[in-house]
Amino acid sequence: MQNSAHLTSLLLCVTLAAAGGCARTHPAASGPLPTPIDRHAVVARHEIIVHDLDPTGALAVGNGEFAFNCDITGLQSFPEYYEKTMPVGILSTWGWHAFPNPNHYIFADFPLKSVPKHDRTFVYPAASTSEPTPAAAYLRANPHRFGLGRLGLEMTHPDGTKVLITDLKNIEERLDLWTGLLTSSFEIDGVPVHVQTAAHPTRDEVAVTVDSPLLATGHLKLRIAFPYASTSFGPGYEDWNQPDAHDTTFTQRETTATFSRTLDATHYTVQAKWSPGASLTQTAKHQYLLSAATPHLELSATFSPQTQNEADPAAAILSASRDHWKSYWSTGGIIDLSGNADPRALELERRIVLSQYLMAVHDSGSNPPQETGLGVNSWFGKFHMEMYWWHAAHWALWGHPELLEKSLDSLKNMMPPGEAMAQREGCKGVKWAKMTDPSGEESPSGVGPVLVWQQPHPIYLAELVYRDRQDRATLDRYKDIVFATADYMATFVDYDAARQQYVLGPGVSSADEKHTDYIHNLNPTLELGYWKWALKTAQQWRVRLNLPPDPLWDKVIAGLAPLTTRNGIYPALELPEENKPSTMTTFLLGVLPGDGVEPEAMRRTLHAVSKTGTVQASVTWGTAMMAMCAARLNEPDKALDLLVGKYEKNPFMPSGYTVRRPEQTPMYMPANGGWLSAVALMAAGWDGHTDGAPGFPKSWKVRSEGLHPMP
């Protein structure tokens, strides 16, 4: 009977392999194989429930390409309450707009700045972000991401006065993570209102159902409204003060309507569908109200840059959401920390689960995400390629390489501008811009042209996908990206004949962007280590494809300057005056496996730059980076303190969002992605160290499924 039970458990694990594999329990125990993790229980215990008003408490439903950001009503009913803290509205990966450019500004016309290097003169477009020229200001802000519209409740009291957000009583807003359904219940003048909201998993479509006696009395209606694009850097992305600057035309049938939208050269459509018996009325330019004669109302709306078929029924969208999120949670990685008495375990698990949800909503689309995902705008909605690793690496580590591949594929479209940038600098291959949009064109920036630590990211991310898939198709799919990236890296370095070494600089910024003497900066420490690791990895891709090693890559790998240590620590740069430990260097033995790193020098660096036990200035990807370094240095308690410390200024909010700078990035997705990557490293380990959840204290019980180790 024991053999039969063991065989049954083994067969169960084989069956579960496609859904993330059998649970790994640490510390390991002898006896029968562990039972699978109850994934629903893990997710359900972190369901978000809100009872109080909070101007930073916006929640979202979405699918990575489209996000519907909601206030306490589950819609966008009281945007003014949130506009200065966490604006609510609708953002997408395709919703880009540019203001007219009558002066025909182009980046190619910018004056070039020259930096003498050892083997050539490095030239790049000079631009200032603090005092930009009109051309720089225009090109930096255009194109920009814009809000697609708002759906909200319009409610009045019996005397006809407008309902304010403070009039809502007995509030309960609930986000069911397992189904992706957001429900909001409250009372107005003692009358109940119940709203349910969901996004379609594969269409840019939202469904809303409203139940309340106030519908039938005419005191509750659904408002549909469309804004112009905003000139704001962020976090706002809508302009409601220029109704004559854009156009909305609509055609209405019995239970459907088509809204055709034009903002300068940008066009998109919205198809709306509602339940029988309701009626749509235009109340002002770009403003519409949907009224119902019964206590129940349904509305679905699909948004698209092209003309679409009519929207799906609300019930179909709700059903699709349930199926999709159940599948999402049932596959890929999961961690169960419920067996621990340490109170940090439950909080860390909450941060993990909520980050998994938020990254799927905001950061799983077909372009690299902006730093605030699809929640609010930052840097005009453009994405920063140096943050791409933090947004995307966790997908492969958590067993969802297909979600990473969606944006990784988009890099192919960004290669032509990258080739032009490389050629301008006298290099081969492709240079990846710091701040850009889906075109891949560089945005004017003082630091952008000299920031280089984003360059190896595509190689690392492609390698993570290959480690998951282990097939020739992946190599063929991404070889052009990997090889063009490596070509730029190998030709960007200088050969210093006096040192007989390849060097990085001058003409570079350190990754922390704090060292602005670009003409003299030399050998930034993080970048040196990342350069060598990425070129070695690119060579491995050539070997896997039965291609000979690239001779120049080999020369650079062998001749690259060594990492700088000074006073027993790692500084940011090689410069003689640089003698302070640099947080960024912990990347080398955290994200990277530490090739050429002196462990004790890195330990001293980590201890000097980490601040566990004190109030943190912010919660960012840098905190997760230090936690990964601590884990690889066999300091699991420090790693936990970093990930689950008492961040009194910028905690993981009840929604799961983190805040970097409230006025600029009221949600900061690289931190969520960084937490997921750090926990994957701690639980699944790294090459050569994959047993016993090596990044967690041995006293902790860590059960995981579907996680992949890091290099």
ZAMARGU-4260 file (C-alpha; in steps of 0.2 Angstrom, whole numbers, plus 5000, padded with zeros to 4 digits):
<rodrens>
0) 5000/5000/5000 | 5015/5012/5004 | 5022/5009/4986 | 5004/5012/4979 | 5002/5028/4988
5) 5020/5034/4983 | 5016/5030/4965 | 4999/5040/4966 | 5009/5055/4973 | 5022/5054/4959
10) 5008/5053/4946 | 5000/5068/4953 | 5016/5078/4953 | 5019/5073/4935 | 5001/5079/4931
15) 5004/5095/4940 | 5020/5098/4930 | 5011/5108/4917 | 5003/5119/4930 | 5019/5123/4939
20) 5025/5107/4946 | 5024/5099/4963 | 5026/5108/4979 | 5044/5110/4986 | 5044/5111/5005
25) 5059/5118/5014 | 5066/5112/5025 | 5065/5095/5016 | 5057/5081/5026 | 5058/5062/5022
30) 5042/5052/5018 | 5029/5054/5005 | 5030/5068/4992 | 5022/5084/4998 | 5004/5088/4993
35) 5001/5102/4980 | 4999/5119/4987 | 4981/5125/4989 | 4983/5140/4977 | 4966/5146/4979
40) 4969/5147/4998 | 4985/5157/4996 | 4977/5169/4984 | 4960/5171/4993 | 4968/5176/5010
45) 4975/5192/5002 | 4959/5197/4994 | 4958/5216/4995 | 4944/5223/5006 | 4941/5242/5008
50) 4929/5251/5020 | 4936/5268/5021 | 4939/5282/5008 | 4958/5285/5003 | 4964/5296/4990
55) 4978/5284/4986 | 4967/5269/4987 | 4963/5267/4968 | 4962/5249/4962 | 4962/5242/4945
60) 4956/5228/4933 | 4965/5224/4917 | 4975/5213/4906 | 4992/5220/4903 | 4986/5229/4887
65) 4972/5239/4895 | 4969/5244/4913 | 4953/5251/4920 | 4958/5261/4936 | 4944/5263/4949
70) 4939/5273/4963 | 4929/5267/4979 | 4913/5264/4968 | 4922/5252/4957 | 4921/5265/4943
75) 4927/5283/4940 | 4913/5292/4948 | 4923/5304/4959 | 4939/5307/4950 | 4942/5324/4958
80) 4945/5315/4975 | 4960/5306/4967 | 4967/5318/4954 | 4981/5325/4965 | 4986/5308/4972
85) 4982/5294/4961 | 4971/5298/4946 | 4958/5286/4940 | 4955/5283/4922 | 4958/5271/4907
90) 4976/5268/4900 | 4982/5256/4886 | 4998/5250/4878 | 4991/5258/4861 | 4984/5274/4867
95) 4997/5287/4861 | 4995/5305/4855 | 5006/5319/4849 | 5002/5337/4849 | 5004/5346/4832
100) 5022/5349/4827 | 5021/5364/4816 | 5040/5368/4818 | 5044/5350/4812 | 5056/5347/4827
105) 5066/5331/4825 | 5080/5324/4836 | 5092/5323/4821 | 5093/5342/4821 | 5100/5343/4839
110) 5117/5349/4841 | 5130/5335/4844 | 5141/5335/4859 | 5158/5327/4857 | 5168/5317/4870
115) 5186/5312/4866 | 5189/5293/4869 | 5204/5282/4867 | 5200/5276/4849 | 5187/5288/4843
120) 5176/5303/4847 | 5160/5299/4855 | 5146/5311/4849 | 5128/5312/4855 | 5113/5324/4854
125) 5115/5337/4868 | 5099/5341/4877 | 5094/5348/4894 | 5079/5342/4904 | 5080/5356/4917
130) 5080/5370/4904 | 5075/5362/4888 | 5074/5371/4872 | 5057/5371/4863 | 5062/5357/4852
135) 5068/5346/4867 | 5052/5350/4877 | 5041/5345/4862 | 5050/5329/4858 | 5052/5324/4876
140) 5033/5326/4879 | 5028/5318/4862 | 5021/5306/4859 | 5013/5303/4876 | 5000/5291/4883
145) 4983/5298/4885 | 4967/5292/4894 | 4954/5284/4884 | 4939/5290/4894 | 4929/5288/4910
150) 4914/5277/4916 | 4907/5283/4932 | 4891/5284/4942 | 4881/5301/4942 | 4870/5301/4958
155) 4858/5314/4966 | 4849/5315/4982 | 4830/5316/4983 | 4831/5335/4983 | 4841/5334/4967
160) 4858/5339/4974 | 4874/5330/4968 | 4880/5315/4979 | 4898/5318/4985 | 4910/5305/4989
165) 4908/5308/5007 | 4890/5304/5006 | 4894/5286/5003 | 4890/5275/5019 | 4893/5257/5024
170) 4906/5255/5010 | 4913/5238/5006 | 4925/5237/4990 | 4931/5220/4987 | 4944/5214/4974
175) 4943/5195/4971 | 4960/5191/4965 | 4956/5173/4960 | 4942/5180/4948 | 4948/5197/4944
180) 4931/5204/4949 | 4929/5220/4958 | 4913/5223/4968 | 4908/5239/4977 | 4894/5241/4989
185) 4888/5256/4998 | 4873/5266/5003 | 4866/5283/4997 | 4853/5290/5009 | 4850/5273/5016
190) 4848/5265/4998 | 4860/5251/4993 | 4871/5252/4978 | 4880/5237/4971 | 4893/5238/4957
195) 4903/5224/4949 | 4917/5228/4937 | 4929/5216/4926 | 4940/5218/4912 | 4941/5205/4897
200) 4957/5195/4897 | 4961/5197/4879 | 4951/5212/4873 | 4952/5230/4878 | 4935/5229/4886
205) 4927/5232/4902 | 4910/5226/4910 | 4900/5235/4923 | 4884/5229/4932 | 4875/5241/4943
210) 4860/5235/4955 | 4851/5248/4965 | 4833/5255/4967 | 4841/5272/4963 | 4842/5267/4945
215) 4823/5265/4943 | 4820/5282/4952 | 4832/5291/4941 | 4844/5296/4955 | 4858/5285/4948
220) 4864/5285/4930 | 4880/5279/4922 | 4891/5293/4915 | 4902/5290/4899 | 4914/5304/4896
225) 4930/5308/4885 | 4944/5320/4888 | 4958/5328/4877 | 4976/5322/4880 | 4986/5331/4894
230) 5002/5340/4893 | 5007/5334/4910 | 5023/5324/4914 | 5011/5314/4926 | 5003/5307/4935
235) 4988/5315/4926 | 4984/5310/4908 | 4968/5319/4904 | 4963/5336/4900 | 4945/5341/4903
240) 4946/5359/4899 | 4948/5359/4880 | 4931/5352/4873 | 4934/5360/4857 | 4951/5353/4854
245) 4945/5335/4850 | 4930/5327/4842 | 4917/5313/4847 | 4904/5307/4835 | 4892/5293/4840
250) 4879/5283/4832 | 4866/5274/4842 | 4855/5259/4840 | 4843/5251/4852 | 4856/5244/4865
255) 4872/5249/4857 | 4882/5264/4852 | 4898/5268/4843 | 4909/5282/4848 | 4922/5288/4836
260) 4936/5298/4844 | 4948/5310/4836 | 4962/5319/4845 | 4973/5328/4832 | 4980/5314/4822
265) 4975/5300/4834 | 4959/5290/4831 | 4951/5277/4841 | 4933/5270/4843 | 4923/5264/4858
270) 4909/5251/4856 | 4896/5251/4870 | 4883/5239/4874 | 4869/5240/4888 | 4855/5230/4894
275) 4838/5231/4886 | 4827/5245/4893 | 4841/5258/4896 | 4843/5274/4886 | 4858/5284/4881
280) 4857/5303/4881 | 4871/5316/4876 | 4872/5329/4890 | 4886/5340/4884 | 4901/5339/4872
285) 4909/5322/4874 | 4897/5318/4889 | 4884/5305/4890 | 4872/5298/4902 | 4865/5280/4902
290) 4848/5278/4911 | 4838/5263/4916 | 4820/5260/4920 | 4824/5245/4932 | 4835/5242/4947
295) 4847/5233/4936 | 4859/5240/4923 | 4873/5232/4913 | 4886/5241/4902 | 4901/5234/4892
300) 4913/5245/4882 | 4927/5240/4871 | 4941/5252/4866 | 4952/5250/4850 | 4963/5260/4838
305) 4953/5252/4824 | 4934/5249/4822 | 4929/5234/4832 | 4914/5223/4832 | 4901/5227/4845
310) 4906/5224/4863 | 4903/5208/4872 | 4889/5206/4884 | 4894/5210/4902 | 4890/5192/4907
315) 4902/5185/4895 | 4916/5197/4900 | 4913/5193/4919 | 4914/5174/4914 | 4930/5177/4904
320) 4938/5186/4918 | 4934/5172/4930 | 4941/5159/4919 | 4957/5169/4915 | 4962/5173/4932
325) 4959/5155/4938 | 4970/5149/4925 | 4983/5162/4929 | 4984/5158/4947 | 4983/5139/4943
330) 4999/5139/4932 | 5016/5147/4935 | 5024/5150/4951 | 5016/5151/4969 | 5023/5152/4986
335) 5015/5147/5002 | 5022/5154/5018 | 5007/5150/5029 | 5017/5137/5040 | 5027/5151/5049
340) 5025/5159/5066 | 5036/5174/5061 | 5023/5188/5057 | 5034/5194/5043 | 5029/5178/5033
345) 5011/5183/5030 | 5016/5201/5025 | 5029/5194/5013 | 5016/5182/5006 | 5003/5197/5004
350) 5016/5207/4995 | 5020/5193/4983 | 5002/5189/4979 | 4997/5207/4976 | 5012/5210/4966
355) 5008/5195/4955 | 4991/5202/4952 | 4997/5220/4949 | 5010/5215/4937 | 4998/5205/4927
360) 4986/5220/4926 | 4999/5233/4922 | 5015/5225/4916 | 5011/5210/4905 | 5008/5219/4889
365) 5016/5220/4871 | 5028/5234/4875 | 5040/5237/4889 | 5029/5246/4903 | 5031/5263/4909
370) 5037/5265/4927 | 5019/5267/4933 | 5012/5253/4922 | 4994/5257/4916 | 4989/5265/4932
375) 4995/5283/4930 | 5007/5292/4919 | 5025/5296/4923 | 5038/5303/4911 | 5023/5307/4899
380) 5019/5288/4899 | 5035/5283/4890 | 5045/5268/4896 | 5063/5268/4903 | 5073/5254/4896
385) 5084/5253/4911 | 5069/5248/4921 | 5064/5234/4909 | 5073/5220/4919 | 5064/5225/4934
390) 5047/5225/4925 | 5049/5209/4916 | 5062/5197/4923 | 5050/5190/4936 | 5039/5183/4922
395) 5051/5169/4917 | 5057/5166/4935 | 5038/5163/4940 | 5035/5151/4926 | 5026/5163/4914
400) 5039/5166/4900 | 5025/5169/4888 | 5021/5186/4896 | 5039/5191/4895 | 5039/5186/4877
405) 5025/5198/4873 | 5036/5214/4876 | 5052/5205/4871 | 5046/5203/4854 | 5042/5221/4853
410) 5060/5225/4853 | 5062/5220/4835 | 5051/5235/4830 | 5063/5246/4840 | 5079/5240/4832
415) 5080/5252/4817 | 5081/5268/4828 | 5093/5258/4839 | 5104/5254/4824 | 5104/5273/4819
420) 5109/5278/4837 | 5124/5265/4836 | 5130/5271/4819 | 5130/5289/4825 | 5142/5284/4839
425) 5153/5274/4828 | 5147/5257/4834 | 5139/5242/4827 | 5123/5233/4832 | 5109/5241/4841
430) 5108/5254/4855 | 5093/5254/4866 | 5087/5271/4871 | 5084/5276/4889 | 5067/5284/4888
435) 5057/5279/4873 | 5040/5274/4866 | 5034/5260/4855 | 5044/5267/4840 | 5061/5265/4849
440) 5065/5283/4845 | 5076/5292/4859 | 5068/5305/4869 | 5079/5321/4873 | 5088/5319/4889
445) 5103/5325/4898 | 5108/5308/4904 | 5099/5297/4891 | 5112/5296/4878 | 5126/5292/4891
450) 5116/5279/4901 | 5121/5262/4896 | 5116/5249/4910 | 5100/5246/4900 | 5110/5239/4886
455) 5113/5221/4892 | 5094/5219/4898 | 5088/5211/4882 | 5101/5198/4883 | 5097/5194/4901
460) 5079/5193/4897 | 5081/5182/4882 | 5092/5170/4892 | 5078/5169/4905 | 5066/5164/4892
465) 5078/5151/4885 | 5082/5144/4902 | 5063/5141/4904 | 5060/5134/4886 | 5076/5125/4882
470) 5072/5125/4863 | 5079/5130/4847 | 5064/5140/4843 | 5068/5152/4857 | 5086/5154/4850
475) 5080/5158/4833 | 5066/5170/4839 | 5078/5181/4849 | 5095/5178/4841 | 5095/5194/4831
480) 5091/5204/4847 | 5104/5196/4857 | 5118/5197/4843 | 5114/5215/4839 | 5114/5220/4857
485) 5131/5211/4860 | 5138/5219/4844 | 5135/5237/4851 | 5142/5232/4868 | 5158/5225/4860
490) 5161/5241/4849 | 5155/5254/4862 | 5170/5250/4873 | 5187/5258/4870 | 5204/5250/4869
495) 5216/5259/4881 | 5233/5254/4874 | 5242/5261/4889 | 5232/5249/4900 | 5231/5236/4887
500) 5213/5234/4893 | 5195/5238/4886 | 5187/5252/4896 | 5170/5259/4898 | 5170/5278/4896
505) 5173/5292/4895 | 5156/5297/4889 | 5146/5286/4901 | 5134/5289/4916 | 5134/5278/4931
510) 5118/5268/4934 | 5113/5279/4949 | 5114/5294/4937 | 5122/5304/4951 | 5139/5306/4943
515) 5137/5319/4929 | 5155/5322/4924 | 5151/5312/4909 | 5167/5318/4900 | 5178/5310/4913
520) 5168/5296/4920 | 5177/5279/4918 | 5173/5261/4921 | 5156/5261/4931 | 5157/5246/4942
525) 5140/5239/4939 | 5141/5241/4920 | 5158/5233/4919 | 5152/5217/4927 | 5136/5217/4917
530) 5145/5220/4901 | 5156/5204/4903 | 5142/5193/4909 | 5131/5198/4894 | 5144/5196/4881
535) 5148/5179/4888 | 5130/5174/4888 | 5128/5180/4870 | 5143/5169/4865 | 5134/5154/4873
540) 5119/5158/4861 | 5131/5157/4847 | 5138/5140/4853 | 5120/5134/4855 | 5116/5138/4837
545) 5132/5129/4831 | 5140/5146/4827 | 5158/5150/4830 | 5162/5162/4844 | 5163/5180/4839
550) 5181/5185/4840 | 5179/5203/4845 | 5167/5198/4859 | 5180/5186/4865 | 5193/5200/4865
555) 5183/5211/4875 | 5178/5198/4887 | 5196/5193/4890 | 5202/5211/4890 | 5189/5221/4899
560) 5195/5231/4914 | 5193/5222/4931 | 5180/5228/4944 | 5186/5242/4955 | 5188/5240/4974
565) 5193/5254/4985 | 5195/5253/5004 | 5188/5236/5004 | 5171/5241/4995 | 5164/5243/4978
570) 5162/5261/4972 | 5151/5267/4958 | 5166/5271/4946 | 5184/5269/4944 | 5188/5287/4947
575) 5201/5291/4961 | 5190/5302/4971 | 5176/5288/4971 | 5178/5280/4988 | 5160/5278/4994
580) 5151/5261/4993 | 5138/5261/4979 | 5121/5253/4981 | 5121/5249/4962 | 5136/5238/4964
585) 5125/5225/4973 | 5118/5221/4956 | 5134/5211/4953 | 5131/5198/4966 | 5112/5198/4966
590) 5104/5200/4949 | 5121/5193/4942 | 5130/5178/4949 | 5145/5188/4954 | 5158/5184/4941
595) 5174/5193/4947 | 5166/5199/4963 | 5176/5198/4979 | 5162/5191/4991 | 5169/5200/5007
600) 5171/5217/4998 | 5153/5215/4992 | 5147/5210/5010 | 5155/5226/5016 | 5147/5236/5002
605) 5130/5229/5006 | 5131/5232/5025 | 5136/5250/5021 | 5122/5254/5009 | 5108/5244/5017
610) 5097/5252/5030 | 5087/5238/5038 | 5079/5242/5054 | 5077/5260/5051 | 5064/5271/5041
615) 5067/5268/5023 | 5067/5283/5011 | 5057/5273/4998 | 5052/5256/4992 | 5061/5253/4976
620) 5069/5240/4965 | 5085/5245/4974 | 5078/5237/4990 | 5075/5221/4981 | 5092/5221/4973
625) 5100/5222/4990 | 5089/5208/4996 | 5095/5197/4982 | 5113/5202/4986 | 5110/5197/5004
630) 5103/5180/4999 | 5118/5176/4988 | 5129/5181/5003 | 5120/5169/5014 | 5112/5182/5024
635) 5094/5178/5023 | 5088/5188/5038 | 5095/5203/5030 | 5086/5199/5014 | 5070/5197/5024
640) 5072/5213/5033 | 5074/5222/5017 | 5059/5215/5009 | 5047/5215/5024 | 5054/5229/5035
645) 5043/5242/5042 | 5043/5255/5028 | 5034/5269/5038 | 5036/5282/5024 | 5032/5271/5009
650) 5024/5254/5013 | 5016/5242/5002 | 4999/5249/5003 | 4983/5239/5005 | 4981/5239/4986
655) 4999/5231/4984 | 5006/5247/4976 | 5022/5255/4982 | 5026/5273/4981 | 5043/5280/4975
660) 5038/5299/4974 | 5020/5303/4978 | 5019/5318/4967 | 5027/5309/4953 | 5025/5290/4954
665) 5011/5286/4966 | 5013/5268/4960 | 5030/5261/4956 | 5029/5244/4947 | 5048/5241/4946
670) 5047/5238/4965 | 5033/5225/4963 | 5043/5216/4950 | 5059/5217/4960 | 5051/5209/4975
675) 5045/5195/4964 | 5062/5192/4957 | 5070/5193/4974 | 5058/5180/4981 | 5060/5169/4967
680) 5079/5169/4970 | 5077/5166/4988 | 5065/5151/4986 | 5071/5143/4970 | 5089/5148/4971
685) 5102/5151/4958 | 5113/5140/4948 | 5123/5128/4960 | 5112/5133/4975 | 5094/5127/4972
690) 5091/5116/4987 | 5082/5121/5003 | 5076/5138/4998 | 5093/5145/5000 | 5088/5163/5002
695) 5077/5160/5017 | 5081/5157/5035 | 5083/5138/5038 | 5069/5139/5051 | 5056/5145/5039
700) 5044/5133/5030 | 5044/5138/5012 | 5033/5129/5000 | 5034/5133/4982 | 5029/5127/4965
705) 5033/5133/4947 | 5048/5144/4951 | 5064/5144/4941 | 5082/5148/4948 | 5092/5163/4942
710) 5108/5162/4934
</rodrens>
